[in-house]
Amino acid sequence: MTKKDVAGETPPPRAKRLPRAVRERQILDAAVRVFSERGYHAASMDEVSDVAGISKPMIYAYLGSKEELFAACIQREATRLMESIGGVVDVELDPEEQLWRGVLAFFTFVGENRDSWQVLHRQAGSQGAPFAAELAEGRRRAVAMISALLDRAASREGVGAFAEGRTEPLAAALTGAGEALAEWWLEHPEETPKAMARRLMNLSWMGFGNLVLGRAWHPDKTA
Amino acid sequence: MTKKDVAGETPPPRAKRLPRAVRERQILDAAVRVFSERGYHAASMDEVSDVAGISKPMIYAYLGSKEELFAACIQREATRLMESIGGVVDVELDPEEQLWRGVLAFFTFVGENRDSWQVLHRQAGSQGAPFAAELAEGRRRAVAMISALLDRAASREGVGAFAEGRTEPLAAALTGAGEALAEWWLEHPEETPKAMARRLMNLSWMGFGNLVLGRAWHPDKTA
């Protein structure tokens, strides 16, 4: 029971007090949208406050300055992306099927979360030092996941390791290829996630050596 | 003839007056080095002037502000990189050999011009709007060159076009893979240009489908 209930003048505070986690999510949702639409420099805390429906003092109290808020956006969106990929990669599956699922999950995420991708890739990538480390950390996690997948694939086939003895640089190359394709996609939004994922499988699983002979990769090749 | 020559007090002006193109090259060489070592923000025109041995007023007169000088560096280094690749790609050759030569030329250039690469990729890529356009233009040229190579390869084999009907996104993916490998290389400077080039051939020509079976790409496979 609250004063208002007693006095009959204001709504009960319980109804107004959302848990901190919920408020933070609302703020981050709004911030990702504003940063994505305006760019980091032009984005204002006033607009984030308007879109979130949460006062500026509360935003500062919960998530700090504009710079800290942007860093929090990068971290959260990178985590969401990695979880959406990690959620479909099952280490018991055939490596080709794992790669296809991971690649398709990547493009599905980017297609459904274009704001996230803009913040993660274009905005964070172009803002220099304070955020380069966040972005690099996200990439490192992606490279580690792909590298582990390639190691499992190679050991399953009994070849022990890839040529040159390291999967990490190949995983880095695949990550770069995926990022470049996602950027290309922003200019060609008519393409489907599946068509984009097939392109990355064509490059990374089949290779140009097959492609120039007309041998392309198809989803029904996998189990 | 100048007043001083008449007076016999100073050397003839010809000896002091380098052609503008030579001075500009000296300034750009110095600027690439300073931007690469210090980063765009920390780099000062004083240091560029010291390294070049050319006065600041002359630098401003020839190449403009620090921002314009940096843009000129990006343009020049992108052109040098593209020329070094274009110089070895012979359209009469087998496509696989063309790709290998182009990829090897790319890593050879990066290995021999780490300052250039730092300016082109890390510095330009992290400075946002004013330089994003220069970098995007450089990428567009690279993608167009690779795309043309893939089109020639596909038409030579009689398959007409790659799966999905477009080589441009695959060329963009290869460009992204090359950039990511070059970044990885900065952290692993003990690797040779040839080892890096083989990695990109392994990914892009052979594909993981071959690699997991232990079938790697070797330079002696080409003519």
Boltz contact constraints between the chains, C-beta under 6 A:
constraints:
  - contact:
      token1: [A, 126]
      token2: [B, 128]
      max_distance: 6.0
  - contact:
      token1: [A, 126]
      token2: [B, 132]
      max_distance: 6.0
  - contact:
      token1: [A, 128]
      token2: [B, 126]
      max_distance: 6.0
  - contact:
      token1: [A, 132]
      token2: [B, 126]
      max_distance: 6.0
  - contact:
      token1: [A, 153]
      token2: [B, 212]
      max_distance: 6.0
  - contact:
      token1: [A, 154]
      token2: [B, 212]
      max_distance: 6.0
  - contact:
      token1: [A, 157]
      token2: [B, 212]
      max_distance: 6.0
  - contact:
      token1: [A, 157]
      token2: [B, 213]
      max_distance: 6.0
  - contact:
      token1: [A, 159]
      token2: [B, 214]
      max_distance: 6.0
  - contact:
      token1: [A, 162]
      token2: [B, 211]
      max_distance: 6.0
  - contact:
      token1: [A, 163]
      token2: [B, 202]
      max_distance: 6.0
  - contact:
      token1: [A, 163]
      token2: [B, 216]
      max_distance: 6.0
  - contact:
      token1: [A, 169]
      token2: [B, 181]
      max_distance: 6.0
  - contact:
      token1: [A, 169]
      token2: [B, 184]
      max_distance: 6.0
  - contact:
      token1: [A, 169]
      token2: [B, 199]
      max_distance: 6.0
  - contact:
      token1: [A, 170]
      token2: [B, 203]
      max_distance: 6.0
  - contact:
      token1: [A, 172]
      token2: [B, 180]
      max_distance: 6.0
  - contact:
      token1: [A, 172]
      token2: [B, 184]
      max_distance: 6.0
  - contact:
      token1: [A, 173]
      token2: [B, 177]
      max_distance: 6.0
  - contact:
      token1: [A, 173]
      token2: [B, 180]
      max_distance: 6.0
  - contact:
      token1: [A, 173]
      token2: [B, 181]
      max_distance: 6.0
  - contact:
      token1: [A, 173]
      token2: [B, 203]
      max_distance: 6.0
  - contact:
      token1: [A, 175]
      token2: [B, 180]
      max_distance: 6.0
  - contact:
      token1: [A, 176]
      token2: [B, 176]
      max_distance: 6.0
  - contact:
      token1: [A, 176]
      token2: [B, 177]
      max_distance: 6.0
  - contact:
      token1: [A, 176]
      token2: [B, 179]
      max_distance: 6.0
  - contact:
      token1: [A, 176]
      token2: [B, 180]
      max_distance: 6.0
  - contact:
      token1: [A, 177]
      token2: [B, 173]
      max_distance: 6.0
  - contact:
      token1: [A, 177]
      token2: [B, 176]
      max_distance: 6.0
  - contact:
      token1: [A, 177]
      token2: [B, 177]
      max_distance: 6.0
  - contact:
      token1: [A, 179]
      token2: [B, 176]
      max_distance: 6.0
  - contact:
      token1: [A, 180]
      token2: [B, 172]
      max_distance: 6.0
  - contact:
      token1: [A, 180]
      token2: [B, 173]
      max_distance: 6.0
  - contact:
      token1: [A, 180]
      token2: [B, 175]
      max_distance: 6.0
  - contact:
      token1: [A, 180]
      token2: [B, 176]
      max_distance: 6.0
  - contact:
      token1: [A, 181]
      token2: [B, 169]
      max_distance: 6.0
  - contact:
      token1: [A, 181]
      token2: [B, 173]
      max_distance: 6.0
  - contact:
      token1: [A, 184]
      token2: [B, 169]
      max_distance: 6.0
  - contact:
      token1: [A, 184]
      token2: [B, 172]
      max_distance: 6.0
  - contact:
      token1: [A, 199]
      token2: [B, 169]
      max_distance: 6.0
  - contact:
      token1: [A, 202]
      token2: [B, 163]
      max_distance: 6.0
  - contact:
      token1: [A, 203]
      token2: [B, 170]
      max_distance: 6.0
  - contact:
      token1: [A, 203]
      token2: [B, 173]
      max_distance: 6.0
  - contact:
      token1: [A, 204]
      token2: [B, 208]
      max_distance: 6.0
  - contact:
      token1: [A, 205]
      token2: [B, 207]
      max_distance: 6.0
  - contact:
      token1: [A, 205]
      token2: [B, 208]
      max_distance: 6.0
  - contact:
      token1: [A, 205]
      token2: [B, 209]
      max_distance: 6.0
  - contact:
      token1: [A, 206]
      token2: [B, 207]
      max_distance: 6.0
  - contact:
      token1: [A, 206]
      token2: [B, 209]
      max_distance: 6.0
  - contact:
      token1: [A, 207]
      token2: [B, 205]
      max_distance: 6.0
  - contact:
      token1: [A, 207]
      token2: [B, 206]
      max_distance: 6.0
  - contact:
      token1: [A, 207]
      token2: [B, 207]
      max_distance: 6.0
  - contact:
      token1: [A, 208]
      token2: [B, 204]
      max_distance: 6.0
  - contact:
      token1: [A, 208]
      token2: [B, 205]
      max_distance: 6.0
  - contact:
      token1: [A, 209]
      token2: [B, 205]
      max_distance: 6.0
  - contact:
      token1: [A, 209]
      token2: [B, 206]
      max_distance: 6.0
  - contact:
      token1: [A, 211]
      token2: [B, 162]
      max_distance: 6.0
  - contact:
      token1: [A, 212]
      token2: [B, 153]
      max_distance: 6.0
  - contact:
      token1: [A, 212]
      token2: [B, 154]
      max_distance: 6.0
  - contact:
      token1: [A, 212]
      token2: [B, 157]
      max_distance: 6.0
  - contact:
      token1: [A, 213]
      token2: [B, 157]
      max_distance: 6.0
  - contact:
      token1: [A, 214]
      token2: [B, 159]
      max_distance: 6.0
  - contact:
      token1: [A, 216]
      token2: [B, 163]
      max_distance: 6.0
